[in-house]
Amino acid sequence: MLAPASSTRPLIPLAPVLSASSFRRAADTPARTVLDAGPYRLVTSGRVAIALALRELGIKAGDTVLVPAYHSPSMIPPVLWREATPVFYRVGPDARVDLDDLAAKILPTTRAVMVTHYFGFPQDMAPIRALCDARGIALVEDCAHAFIGEHAGQPLGSWGDYAIASSMKFFPIYEGGALVSKHHSLARVQVQSAGAGFEAKAALNSLERGFAYGRLPAVQAALWLPLRAKGALWGMLKRGRTTPAKALAPDSSDSSFNFDPRWLDKRSSLFARSMLKLASPARIQALRRSHYARLDTALRGLPGVRPLHARLPDGACPWVFPLLADDPEALFARLKAAGVPLTRFGYPLWGGMDAGTCPNAAMLSRRVLSLPCHQELREGEVDWLIEAVRKAVLA
């Protein structure tokens, strides 16, 4: 039985947290990741990878970049950083690309289009790739929700001129992203360490998130004294920096939508890079699919809600379980009060993007409440999550 809800954090982890299980291997066939799509650079976030992709494509003032109307607000600042103009194209009620509207929005100034695999569900990339080739524009494949997975026999990330990904959505790490390209050299993209303060913060924050949810108790006991001294350590490291103290870690690691170009040449931490080598993508995919299936079976058919998608495609690795709610605000309040962790992707949308531009994007932004299904949930936590959501829906 879980303790009463805390006002400071959910009762179970929203994102993967470090535990002894994080290092277990899966016996099945290895899963493919975006890193299998081509050469890559490991950076601190997906938005940094977007900025690098746009820079490599030569996006500049006067250019337009096609962006899905349903989007994370963090997707737009890298476009503005290049002094380009984002133009929003429509999506369907299930977040599929509206190919006709995408084609209609291509202008003489359009240099690139970004396409998102929402929640780990692959878009049909072949016709999008064909359209981009026919019209002479670049394709940036957004795999922020789909670090692991494949479609049509290829790892996600294989279709874009560049692909971007967010490893911290799939691994128990504090920061992490990737820029990948099957089609272009990344020789000009050089990254280096952000320094000792960043490296220490990335490792300690990853550990502390696990400790907060009862993982690795022996490690927590062994690190009691260093963790008590952490505040003094951060102060000392910040005082030794020539850049502002806020640059000790990227904003993306603390749920901000800001974009700081000072992180463009910074490499993902040693801790995060090590976890990408040590953790098993096959285990992550298998457990996420299993947890997704349990949520789907338990919640399908309840009044006033339904899964966004009819089925989880073969080869997909879900980021979260997107639940479409008829009365999202009331249900959101009940779930939060019960200590249920939630993600509201694309809420709010970028300023100026409203129902007049894309009714489906406005609907999805408001009505989709996403539940965790990550690999670090324990069986009892999944049981509790299902029961808590059912009670909130039926209240």
Helices and strands as residue ranges (DSSP letters): G 20-23, G 34-36, E 40-43, H 46-56, E 64-68, G 73-75, H 76-81, E 85-89, H 99-104, E 110-116, G 118-120, H 125-135, E 138-143, E 150-151, E 154-155, E 162-165, G 167-169, E 177-180, H 196-212, H 217-222, H 224-228, H 230-239, G 245-248, G 251-254, G 261-263, H 270-278, H 281-299, E 305-307, E 320-325, H 328-337, H 359-367, E 368-372, H 379-394
